[in-house]
């Protein structure tokens, strides 16, 4: 059940208090000045904002009221009964419902007037609509003013209710006024003050005390219950299960009520005390001699109490003076001990203890416990053989014969033949190089990606090259990784041993040192001899003139495991478009027939050259490069023929242009971008050297 803190409920504004809250907020949070020249759209937005801000302010306040007040079914049952004594439950629900209905009405009013403001035609019309909207909202609030006043009254009542814990042991003090109940409460209370309700129909005080390091709750009924008006005590006794009744009596009659009158009050509450421990405290016994008739009446009051199990315990305490410390402590200790004696401790056995528990009929059994039923745990299959120790010794002797010690330090036995001293040295040497052999075998089984590049690049680790023919120097991390055959670097870096070099340097995940340098890696991966340095980017003299490839060099004869490689061919930029072909016909045909990937990239240094990059296996690259050379040859042969027969703009039989021809009188725009697909057949000049003047 949800427990609410009633002291956190905000005050409910009533009537004109809403006006005092909403209008100042509206003036603070919205603009208030209109200037000449504002168009109609600005005026509509100005007054629309006023209406919406008023709606938000009303809805926020009403929503706060609905959320802070608990629902009737969400309150603790004890407080629900106490509130029901002062207010009607149905009236409370109806008031909350009216507040919720008013909130929805205000939202509907805002939507209606905002829609009308969108069609406002003048300043006066928009202002009238705004005033009407705010006026209707205040009218809705005025309609629910009685409900808001009722909720504020309930809030004030809830705030005064003291906090009661129904699970704490409680001493319920009742009796006529002036019988030293307040003196008892003030003496035993250990809190800062006694929390009580006053000026309400439910009047009681709540205090707290401690006994044997336990916290006890003390509740005093402040009013004088009459016949049929015992609802407060009924609510408390109904919900406070761990409660003890302390009924105070003044045996001397100095409180203004005789013993007979106090007995009548006790009998009116007797039905509420059923099944509850009771202690009758008789005070002021030192003032006068109490008649025997009054003592009999007091004993009759406690003799008929039902549900009290221990009849031998004293239920009547005779206190000479309650105003002394001795009398107060006597009543407190007696009442607290009675409550502690009535505590019921529920048996709680842990599951782990249940598993270890042995039945009484099985405690003396020799046979170990099993999962069999209780009737079948003594079975003949569990009987132990008397010769079990003898059989165990025989098994141990037989096992010891099979595990005869072998001298593994001096003798090497292989295939039941003794190994000679020469073979022994070979075996020792083989064991030393076993990690290296294991690494070489794993290198052959893995895919080694070799990148072939005819361009010469500087290696990032050129400064660490060993001129003695031992390849590159090894780092400490690589030496440790190679010597053990373990670690993260278990394969040689193919980029490092290629002409392109490894761009990662020391951050590379592969080895940059292998004993024997390039020769060892070439034997491991069948890379072949080191590739010779080839002069590149120079115009060839005997391979087709200026349209031939620029120093292209085919890759060496290398066999691979199906690995991928790349090759680059530098050609004149004017041939790039012809190699691609119109719509990429030529390049697509080369890729389709050879299976290699062809791409054209800018040259690193010379802007007049283009790089044709081929990617694929060695066989695919060789076939594709042959097709590229054949295509370049066809272009060169076509360039040597005179471009005659071009219809009025061509050239004569002697290679001179006809009069009035516009052949190559303008620079080709595609040529400057490197994507001219016509080559020498282009009618425009490919450079200043080919540009000529037009002949009129």
GUVEXGU-76726 format. One line per 4 residues: their letters; for each residue x, y, z of C-alpha. Coordinates in nm, 2 decimals. Layout:
N
A> X/Y/Z | ...
end
This chain:
696
XXXX> 0.00/0.00/0.00 | 0.14/0.34/-0.09 | 0.22/0.57/0.21 | 0.17/0.94/0.14
XXXX> 0.34/1.23/0.32 | 0.04/1.46/0.36 | 0.26/1.75/0.47 | 0.39/1.79/0.11
XXXX> 0.05/1.87/-0.03 | 0.04/2.22/-0.16 | -0.23/2.47/-0.06 | -0.54/2.48/-0.29
XXXX> -0.62/2.83/-0.42 | -0.99/2.93/-0.39 | -1.19/3.18/-0.60 | -1.00/3.50/-0.66
XXXX> -0.67/3.34/-0.55 | -0.65/3.18/-0.89 | -0.67/3.53/-1.05 | -0.39/3.65/-0.83
XXXX> -0.18/3.36/-0.94 | -0.25/3.34/-1.31 | -0.26/3.70/-1.43 | 0.08/3.81/-1.29
XXXX> 0.23/3.51/-1.45 | 0.06/3.59/-1.78 | 0.20/3.94/-1.78 | 0.56/3.82/-1.69
XXXX> 0.59/3.55/-1.95 | 0.42/3.71/-2.25 | 0.49/4.04/-2.44 | 0.26/4.33/-2.35
XXXX> 0.34/4.60/-2.61 | 0.19/4.64/-2.96 | 0.34/4.90/-3.19 | 0.20/5.07/-3.50
XXXX> 0.28/4.89/-3.83 | 0.23/4.54/-3.70 | 0.07/4.32/-3.96 | -0.23/4.11/-3.89
XXXX> -0.03/3.79/-3.86 | 0.18/3.94/-3.58 | -0.14/4.05/-3.40 | -0.28/3.70/-3.43
XXXX> 0.03/3.54/-3.28 | 0.04/3.80/-3.00 | -0.31/3.72/-2.87 | -0.28/3.35/-2.95
XXXX> 0.02/3.33/-2.72 | -0.18/3.51/-2.44 | -0.46/3.25/-2.47 | -0.23/2.95/-2.47
XXXX> -0.02/3.08/-2.18 | -0.34/3.12/-1.97 | -0.45/2.77/-2.05 | -0.11/2.63/-1.95
XXXX> -0.11/2.81/-1.62 | -0.46/2.68/-1.53 | -0.38/2.33/-1.64 | -0.06/2.32/-1.45
XXXX> -0.22/2.42/-1.12 | -0.52/2.19/-1.16 | -0.29/1.90/-1.25 | -0.08/1.96/-0.94
XXXX> -0.40/1.94/-0.72 | -0.50/1.61/-0.88 | -0.16/1.45/-0.86 | -0.08/1.56/-0.50
XXXX> -0.41/1.45/-0.35 | -0.40/1.07/-0.31 | -0.69/0.85/-0.44 | -0.93/0.70/-0.19
XXXX> -0.80/0.35/-0.27 | -0.43/0.45/-0.24 | -0.43/0.58/0.12 | -0.32/0.36/0.41
XXXX> -0.63/0.17/0.55 | -0.58/0.33/0.89 | -0.57/0.68/0.76 | -0.86/0.60/0.53
XXXX> -1.08/0.51/0.83 | -0.96/0.82/1.03 | -1.04/1.05/0.74 | -1.38/0.88/0.69
XXXX> -1.47/0.99/1.04 | -1.45/1.35/0.94 | -1.53/1.36/0.57 | -1.74/1.17/0.32
XXXX> -1.54/0.94/0.09 | -1.78/0.99/-0.20 | -1.77/1.37/-0.17 | -1.39/1.36/-0.18
XXXX> -1.39/1.15/-0.50 | -1.65/1.38/-0.65 | -1.44/1.69/-0.58 | -1.14/1.55/-0.75
XXXX> -1.35/1.45/-1.05 | -1.48/1.81/-1.08 | -1.13/1.95/-1.08 | -1.03/1.70/-1.36
XXXX> -1.34/1.80/-1.56 | -1.26/2.17/-1.53 | -0.91/2.11/-1.66 | -1.05/1.94/-1.98
XXXX> -1.30/2.23/-2.03 | -1.02/2.48/-2.02 | -0.83/2.29/-2.28 | -1.13/2.28/-2.51
XXXX> -1.19/2.66/-2.46 | -0.83/2.73/-2.55 | -0.85/2.52/-2.87 | -1.17/2.68/-2.98
XXXX> -1.05/3.04/-2.94 | -0.71/2.97/-3.09 | -0.89/2.85/-3.40 | -1.10/3.17/-3.41
XXXX> -0.79/3.39/-3.37 | -0.64/3.24/-3.68 | -0.91/3.41/-3.88 | -0.91/3.74/-3.69
XXXX> -0.92/4.04/-3.93 | -0.83/4.33/-3.70 | -0.67/4.43/-3.37 | -1.00/4.49/-3.20
XXXX> -1.14/4.15/-3.30 | -0.83/3.96/-3.18 | -0.84/4.15/-2.85 | -1.20/4.07/-2.79
XXXX> -1.14/3.70/-2.86 | -0.86/3.69/-2.61 | -1.06/3.86/-2.34 | -1.35/3.62/-2.40
XXXX> -1.12/3.32/-2.38 | -0.97/3.42/-2.05 | -1.31/3.52/-1.91 | -1.46/3.17/-1.99
XXXX> -1.16/3.00/-1.82 | -1.22/3.20/-1.50 | -1.59/3.11/-1.51 | -1.50/2.74/-1.52
XXXX> -1.28/2.79/-1.21 | -1.56/2.98/-1.03 | -1.79/2.69/-1.09 | -1.57/2.45/-0.90
XXXX> -1.49/2.69/-0.61 | -1.69/2.48/-0.35 | -1.50/2.17/-0.45 | -1.17/2.35/-0.42
XXXX> -1.27/2.47/-0.07 | -1.36/2.12/0.03 | -1.02/1.99/-0.09 | -0.84/2.26/0.11
XXXX> -1.03/2.17/0.42 | -0.93/1.80/0.37 | -0.57/1.91/0.31 | -0.56/2.10/0.64
XXXX> -0.70/1.79/0.82 | -0.44/1.56/0.66 | -0.15/1.79/0.75 | -0.25/1.77/1.12
XXXX> -0.27/1.39/1.12 | 0.03/1.24/1.31 | 0.24/0.97/1.16 | 0.14/0.62/1.27
XXXX> 0.32/0.30/1.18 | 0.09/0.00/1.20 | 0.38/-0.25/1.22 | 0.54/-0.10/1.53
XXXX> 0.44/-0.23/1.88 | 0.19/0.02/2.02 | 0.06/0.12/2.36 | -0.29/0.25/2.33
XXXX> -0.38/0.48/2.63 | -0.74/0.56/2.70 | -0.96/0.67/2.99 | -1.14/0.97/3.13
XXXX> -0.97/1.31/3.14 | -0.75/1.41/3.44 | -0.64/1.05/3.52 | -0.27/1.13/3.46
XXXX> -0.27/1.01/3.09 | -0.08/1.32/2.98 | 0.17/1.28/3.27 | 0.24/0.93/3.15
XXXX> 0.29/1.04/2.79 | 0.52/1.32/2.87 | 0.74/1.11/3.10 | 0.80/0.81/2.87
XXXX> 0.82/1.01/2.54 | 1.18/1.01/2.40 | 1.10/1.22/2.09 | 1.13/1.60/2.06
XXXX> 0.76/1.65/2.13 | 0.43/1.48/2.13 | 0.26/1.49/1.79 | -0.11/1.54/1.84
XXXX> -0.43/1.65/1.65 | -0.63/1.93/1.79 | -0.95/2.12/1.70 | -1.06/1.82/1.48
XXXX> -1.31/1.54/1.53 | -1.02/1.29/1.55 | -0.82/1.39/1.86 | -0.53/1.17/1.96
XXXX> -0.16/1.22/2.04 | 0.13/1.00/1.92 | 0.46/0.96/2.11 | 0.75/0.72/2.10
XXXX> 0.96/0.54/2.37 | 1.23/0.28/2.38 | 1.25/-0.04/2.58 | 1.54/-0.30/2.55
XXXX> 1.66/-0.12/2.23 | 1.32/-0.16/2.07 | 1.10/0.13/1.96 | 0.75/0.14/2.09
XXXX> 0.46/0.37/1.98 | 0.24/0.53/2.24 | -0.10/0.67/2.13 | -0.33/0.86/2.37
XXXX> -0.70/0.92/2.30 | -0.75/1.29/2.39 | -1.13/1.30/2.37 | -1.39/1.14/2.59
XXXX> -1.57/0.87/2.40 | -1.94/0.83/2.46 | -2.18/0.55/2.40 | -2.18/0.46/2.03
XXXX> -1.90/0.71/1.95 | -1.59/0.49/1.97 | -1.49/0.50/1.60 | -1.14/0.64/1.67
XXXX> -1.05/0.36/1.91 | -1.22/0.11/1.68 | -1.01/0.22/1.39 | -0.69/0.21/1.59
XXXX> -0.75/-0.13/1.75 | -0.86/-0.27/1.41 | -0.54/-0.19/1.23 | -0.28/-0.19/1.51
XXXX> -0.24/-0.56/1.57 | 0.06/-0.54/1.80 | -0.12/-0.31/2.05 | -0.17/-0.32/2.42
XXXX> -0.46/-0.14/2.59 | -0.37/0.08/2.89 | -0.70/0.19/3.06 | -0.63/0.45/3.33
XXXX> -0.86/0.48/3.63 | -0.86/0.72/3.92 | -0.96/0.50/4.22 | -0.99/0.81/4.45
XXXX> -1.25/0.98/4.23 | -1.05/1.31/4.24 | -1.08/1.34/3.86 | -1.45/1.42/3.90
XXXX> -1.57/1.08/3.79 | -1.65/0.80/4.03 | -1.53/0.44/3.99 | -1.88/0.34/3.87
XXXX> -1.88/0.60/3.60 | -1.53/0.49/3.48 | -1.65/0.13/3.48 | -1.94/0.23/3.25
XXXX> -1.69/0.38/3.01 | -1.48/0.06/3.02 | -1.78/-0.16/2.94 | -1.87/0.06/2.65
XXXX> -1.52/-0.01/2.50 | -1.50/-0.37/2.61 | -1.60/-0.51/2.27 | -1.32/-0.32/2.11
XXXX> -1.06/-0.47/2.34 | -1.13/-0.83/2.25 | -0.82/-1.04/2.16 | -0.60/-0.75/2.29
XXXX> -0.39/-0.76/2.60 | -0.52/-0.52/2.87 | -0.37/-0.35/3.17 | -0.59/-0.15/3.40
XXXX> -0.39/0.12/3.59 | -0.54/0.24/3.92 | -0.40/0.57/4.02 | -0.43/0.79/4.33
XXXX> -0.45/0.49/4.57 | -0.26/0.68/4.84 | -0.52/0.96/4.88 | -0.79/0.76/5.06
XXXX> -0.90/0.42/5.16 | -1.07/0.26/4.86 | -1.39/0.08/4.95 | -1.41/-0.29/4.91
XXXX> -1.71/-0.25/4.68 | -1.50/-0.05/4.43 | -1.22/-0.31/4.42 | -1.47/-0.58/4.34
XXXX> -1.61/-0.36/4.06 | -1.25/-0.32/3.92 | -1.18/-0.69/3.94 | -1.51/-0.77/3.76
XXXX> -1.40/-0.54/3.47 | -1.10/-0.75/3.39 | -1.24/-1.09/3.47 | -1.47/-1.12/3.17
XXXX> -1.20/-1.02/2.91 | -1.20/-1.29/2.63 | -0.90/-1.38/2.43 | -0.65/-1.33/2.71
XXXX> -0.46/-1.65/2.75 | -0.25/-1.60/3.05 | -0.49/-1.55/3.34 | -0.23/-1.58/3.61
XXXX> -0.06/-1.25/3.51 | -0.18/-0.95/3.69 | -0.40/-0.72/3.48 | -0.46/-0.45/3.74
XXXX> -0.17/-0.23/3.85 | -0.22/-0.04/4.17 | 0.00/0.28/4.15 | 0.01/0.50/4.45
XXXX> 0.12/0.81/4.25 | 0.16/0.83/3.87 | 0.34/1.16/3.90 | 0.65/1.00/4.04
XXXX> 0.92/0.84/3.82 | 0.88/0.50/3.99 | 0.51/0.48/3.91 | 0.56/0.57/3.54
XXXX> 0.85/0.33/3.49 | 0.65/0.05/3.66 | 0.36/0.09/3.41 | 0.59/0.12/3.11
XXXX> 0.80/-0.19/3.19 | 0.49/-0.40/3.26 | 0.32/-0.30/2.94 | 0.63/-0.35/2.72
XXXX> 0.70/-0.69/2.87 | 0.34/-0.80/2.80 | 0.38/-0.70/2.43 | 0.72/-0.88/2.40
XXXX> 0.58/-1.20/2.56 | 0.31/-1.21/2.30 | 0.54/-1.20/2.00 | 0.52/-1.50/1.77
XXXX> 0.84/-1.61/1.61 | 0.77/-1.79/1.29 | 0.98/-2.09/1.22 | 1.22/-2.03/0.93
XXXX> 1.46/-2.31/0.84 | 1.71/-2.25/0.57 | 1.71/-2.48/0.27 | 2.08/-2.56/0.33
XXXX> 2.00/-2.69/0.68 | 1.71/-2.90/0.54 | 1.95/-3.08/0.31 | 2.19/-3.16/0.59
XXXX> 1.92/-3.28/0.83 | 1.93/-3.65/0.91 | 1.62/-3.83/1.02 | 1.63/-3.99/1.37
XXXX> 1.58/-4.34/1.23 | 1.89/-4.30/1.01 | 2.14/-4.14/1.25 | 2.30/-4.48/1.35
XXXX> 2.31/-4.64/1.00 | 2.64/-4.76/0.88 | 2.54/-4.74/0.51 | 2.59/-4.39/0.36
XXXX> 2.28/-4.19/0.28 | 2.14/-4.22/-0.07 | 1.86/-4.06/-0.27 | 1.64/-4.37/-0.23
XXXX> 1.31/-4.37/-0.05 | 1.29/-4.41/0.33 | 1.16/-4.76/0.29 | 1.43/-4.88/0.05
XXXX> 1.75/-4.72/0.19 | 1.86/-5.05/0.35 | 1.92/-5.25/0.04 | 2.16/-5.54/-0.01
XXXX> 2.33/-5.37/-0.31 | 2.50/-5.12/-0.08 | 2.67/-5.39/0.14 | 3.05/-5.35/0.13
XXXX> 3.26/-5.66/0.04 | 3.49/-5.78/0.32 | 3.78/-5.84/0.07 | 3.77/-5.49/-0.07
XXXX> 4.10/-5.39/0.08 | 4.28/-5.69/-0.05 | 4.15/-5.64/-0.40 | 4.25/-5.27/-0.38
XXXX> 4.61/-5.37/-0.30 | 4.62/-5.61/-0.60 | 4.51/-5.34/-0.83 | 4.77/-5.09/-0.70
XXXX> 5.05/-5.35/-0.75 | 4.94/-5.43/-1.10 | 4.93/-5.06/-1.19 | 5.28/-5.01/-1.04
XXXX> 5.42/-5.28/-1.27 | 5.28/-5.11/-1.58 | 5.42/-4.77/-1.48 | 5.79/-4.87/-1.45
XXXX> 6.02/-4.57/-1.44 | 6.19/-4.49/-1.77 | 6.52/-4.31/-1.80 | 6.45/-4.02/-2.04
XXXX> 6.76/-3.82/-1.96 | 7.03/-4.05/-2.10 | 6.86/-4.28/-2.35 | 6.66/-4.19/-2.66
XXXX> 6.44/-4.47/-2.77 | 6.27/-4.44/-3.12 | 6.08/-4.73/-3.27 | 6.24/-4.97/-3.02
XXXX> 6.59/-4.90/-3.16 | 6.88/-4.73/-2.98 | 6.98/-4.39/-3.13 | 7.35/-4.34/-3.20
XXXX> 7.55/-4.04/-3.07 | 7.56/-3.87/-3.41 | 7.18/-3.90/-3.45 | 7.14/-3.77/-3.10
XXXX> 7.32/-3.45/-3.19 | 7.10/-3.41/-3.49 | 6.79/-3.46/-3.28 | 6.91/-3.19/-3.03
XXXX> 6.97/-2.95/-3.32 | 6.63/-3.02/-3.47 | 6.46/-2.95/-3.14 | 6.63/-2.61/-3.12
XXXX> 6.51/-2.51/-3.47 | 6.16/-2.66/-3.42 | 5.99/-2.33/-3.35 | 6.14/-2.18/-3.67
XXXX> 6.02/-2.48/-3.88 | 5.68/-2.45/-3.73 | 5.67/-2.09/-3.83 | 5.78/-2.16/-4.19
XXXX> 5.51/-2.43/-4.22 | 5.24/-2.19/-4.11 | 5.37/-1.94/-4.36 | 5.33/-2.18/-4.65
XXXX> 4.98/-2.27/-4.53 | 4.86/-1.91/-4.50 | 4.77/-1.67/-4.79 | 5.05/-1.42/-4.85
XXXX> 4.94/-1.11/-5.03 | 5.22/-0.98/-5.25 | 5.19/-0.62/-5.38 | 5.39/-0.57/-5.70
XXXX> 5.47/-0.21/-5.80 | 5.71/-0.11/-6.07 | 5.75/0.23/-5.92 | 6.04/0.28/-5.68
XXXX> 5.94/0.40/-5.34 | 6.15/0.48/-5.04 | 6.11/0.23/-4.76 | 6.01/0.39/-4.43
XXXX> 6.27/0.19/-4.26 | 6.55/0.25/-4.51 | 6.78/0.37/-4.23 | 6.78/0.03/-4.06
XXXX> 6.90/-0.16/-4.37 | 7.20/-0.38/-4.30 | 7.46/-0.34/-4.57 | 7.63/-0.67/-4.49
XXXX> 7.37/-0.86/-4.69 | 7.17/-0.96/-4.39 | 6.86/-0.77/-4.49 | 6.70/-0.52/-4.26
XXXX> 6.79/-0.50/-3.90 | 6.55/-0.66/-3.65 | 6.39/-0.48/-3.36 | 6.39/-0.62/-3.01
XXXX> 6.01/-0.71/-3.02 | 6.06/-0.89/-3.36 | 6.36/-1.08/-3.23 | 6.16/-1.21/-2.93
XXXX> 5.86/-1.29/-3.15 | 6.08/-1.48/-3.40 | 6.30/-1.66/-3.14 | 6.00/-1.81/-2.96
XXXX> 5.79/-1.88/-3.26 | 5.50/-1.72/-3.07 | 5.35/-1.37/-3.03 | 5.15/-1.14/-3.24
XXXX> 5.40/-1.12/-3.53 | 5.39/-1.47/-3.68 | 5.41/-1.40/-4.06 | 5.66/-1.20/-4.27
XXXX> 5.54/-0.87/-4.41 | 5.52/-0.91/-4.79 | 5.49/-0.53/-4.84 | 5.82/-0.48/-4.66
XXXX> 6.00/-0.72/-4.89 | 5.84/-0.57/-5.20 | 5.96/-0.27/-5.40 | 5.67/-0.06/-5.26
XXXX> 5.78/-0.09/-4.89 | 5.56/-0.12/-4.58 | 5.38/0.21/-4.50 | 5.31/0.10/-4.14
XXXX> 5.66/0.09/-4.00 | 5.70/-0.04/-3.65 | 5.32/-0.05/-3.61 | 5.29/-0.33/-3.87
XXXX> 5.14/-0.66/-3.75 | 5.38/-0.87/-3.95 | 5.75/-0.94/-3.93 | 6.00/-0.70/-4.08
XXXX> 6.29/-0.94/-4.01 | 6.34/-1.29/-4.13 | 6.68/-1.47/-4.12 | 6.83/-1.45/-4.47
XXXX> 6.64/-1.14/-4.57 | 6.47/-1.12/-4.91 | 6.62/-1.45/-5.02 | 6.46/-1.65/-4.74
XXXX> 6.12/-1.49/-4.79 | 6.14/-1.55/-5.17 | 6.20/-1.92/-5.10 | 5.92/-1.93/-4.85
XXXX> 5.67/-1.76/-5.08 | 5.81/-1.84/-5.43 | 5.86/-1.46/-5.49 | 6.15/-1.51/-5.72
XXXX> 6.47/-1.30/-5.74 | 6.46/-0.93/-5.64 | 6.30/-0.71/-5.90 | 6.55/-0.49/-6.09
XXXX> 6.52/-0.12/-6.08 | 6.36/0.01/-6.40 | 6.38/0.36/-6.53 | 6.03/0.50/-6.56
XXXX> 5.84/0.80/-6.67 | 6.07/0.84/-6.97 | 5.95/0.85/-7.33 | 6.02/0.53/-7.52
XXXX> 6.20/0.57/-7.85 | 6.13/0.25/-8.03 | 5.79/0.15/-7.91 | 5.55/0.36/-8.10
XXXX> 5.67/0.72/-8.06 | 5.49/0.95/-7.82 | 5.18/0.73/-7.78 | 5.37/0.43/-7.65
XXXX> 5.38/0.32/-7.29 | 5.62/0.51/-7.06 | 5.89/0.26/-6.95 | 5.65/-0.02/-6.86
XXXX> 5.81/-0.33/-6.73 | 5.63/-0.66/-6.69 | 5.65/-0.83/-6.36 | 5.90/-1.11/-6.30
XXXX> 5.81/-1.47/-6.35 | 5.66/-1.54/-6.01 | 5.44/-1.83/-5.92 | 5.18/-1.76/-5.65
XXXX> 4.92/-1.94/-5.44 | 4.64/-1.75/-5.61 | 4.74/-1.43/-5.43 | 4.65/-1.08/-5.56
XXXX> 4.90/-0.83/-5.70 | 4.90/-0.49/-5.87 | 5.09/-0.34/-6.16 | 5.10/0.01/-6.29
XXXX> 5.17/0.14/-6.65 | 5.24/0.51/-6.71 | 5.11/0.64/-7.05 | 5.04/0.98/-7.21
XXXX> 4.74/1.15/-7.07 | 4.59/1.18/-7.42 | 4.56/0.80/-7.44 | 4.36/0.76/-7.12
XXXX> 4.03/0.83/-7.28 | 4.10/0.60/-7.58 | 4.20/0.31/-7.34 | 3.87/0.36/-7.15
XXXX> 3.67/0.39/-7.48 | 3.34/0.54/-7.54 | 3.11/0.45/-7.25 | 3.40/0.24/-7.10
XXXX> 3.38/-0.02/-7.38 | 3.75/-0.08/-7.41 | 3.82/-0.11/-7.03 | 3.51/-0.33/-6.97
XXXX> 3.63/-0.56/-7.25 | 3.98/-0.60/-7.10 | 3.83/-0.67/-6.75 | 3.57/-0.91/-6.89
XXXX> 3.83/-1.12/-7.09 | 4.12/-1.12/-6.84 | 3.93/-1.10/-6.50 | 4.17/-0.82/-6.38
XXXX> 4.06/-0.49/-6.24 | 4.16/-0.18/-6.45 | 4.16/0.18/-6.32 | 4.33/0.50/-6.44
XXXX> 4.48/0.73/-6.18 | 4.67/1.06/-6.19 | 5.05/1.04/-6.21 | 5.24/1.13/-5.89
XXXX> 5.48/1.39/-6.05 | 5.40/1.45/-6.42 | 5.05/1.60/-6.49 | 5.09/1.50/-6.86
XXXX> 5.10/1.13/-6.77 | 4.83/0.89/-6.64 | 4.88/0.56/-6.44 | 4.70/0.25/-6.56
XXXX> 4.66/0.03/-6.25 | 4.60/-0.35/-6.30 | 4.50/-0.57/-6.01 | 4.46/-0.94/-6.01
XXXX> 4.67/-1.26/-6.03 | 5.00/-1.26/-6.22 | 4.84/-1.44/-6.52 | 4.55/-1.19/-6.53
XXXX> 4.79/-0.89/-6.51 | 5.01/-1.03/-6.79 | 4.71/-1.08/-7.02 | 4.56/-0.74/-6.94
XXXX> 4.89/-0.56/-6.99 | 4.93/-0.73/-7.33 | 4.58/-0.61/-7.43 | 4.67/-0.26/-7.32
XXXX> 4.99/-0.26/-7.52 | 4.80/-0.39/-7.83 | 4.54/-0.11/-7.79 | 4.82/0.15/-7.76
XXXX> 4.98/0.00/-8.07 | 4.66/0.04/-8.27 | 4.63/0.40/-8.16 | 4.99/0.47/-8.27
XXXX> 4.93/0.32/-8.61 | 4.61/0.52/-8.66 | 4.80/0.84/-8.56 | 5.06/0.79/-8.84
XXXX> 4.79/0.79/-9.12 | 4.68/1.12/-9.26 | 4.34/1.23/-9.13 | 4.20/1.30/-9.47
XXXX> 3.83/1.28/-9.59 | 3.69/1.48/-9.30 | 3.44/1.66/-9.52 | 3.54/2.02/-9.59
XXXX> 3.74/2.05/-9.28 | 3.99/1.77/-9.35 | 4.34/1.78/-9.49 | 4.47/1.72/-9.85
XXXX> 4.66/1.44/-9.99 | 4.99/1.62/-9.90 | 4.89/1.65/-9.54 | 4.80/2.02/-9.56
XXXX> 4.46/2.15/-9.45 | 4.21/2.26/-9.71 | 4.12/2.62/-9.73 | 3.85/2.72/-9.48
XXXX> 3.91/2.42/-9.26 | 3.86/2.45/-8.88 | 4.06/2.14/-8.80 | 4.25/2.18/-8.47
XXXX> 4.19/2.55/-8.44 | 4.06/2.52/-8.08 | 4.19/2.35/-7.77 | 4.01/2.03/-7.67
XXXX> 3.83/2.09/-7.34 | 3.81/1.71/-7.26 | 4.19/1.68/-7.33 | 4.27/1.93/-7.06
XXXX> 4.05/1.73/-6.82 | 4.21/1.40/-6.93 | 3.89/1.23/-7.05 | 3.90/1.28/-7.43
XXXX> 3.80/0.95/-7.59 | 3.88/1.03/-7.95 | 4.26/1.04/-7.93 | 4.42/1.15/-8.25
XXXX> 4.08/1.14/-8.43 | 3.97/1.44/-8.23 | 3.90/1.75/-8.44 | 4.04/1.98/-8.16
XXXX> 4.40/2.05/-8.07 | 4.56/1.85/-7.79 | 4.81/2.11/-7.67 | 4.96/2.44/-7.80
XXXX> 5.19/2.25/-8.04 | 4.89/2.12/-8.24 | 4.70/2.45/-8.23 | 4.69/2.63/-8.57
XXXX> 4.52/2.94/-8.71 | 4.20/2.92/-8.89 | 4.22/2.99/-9.27 | 3.96/3.24/-9.40
end
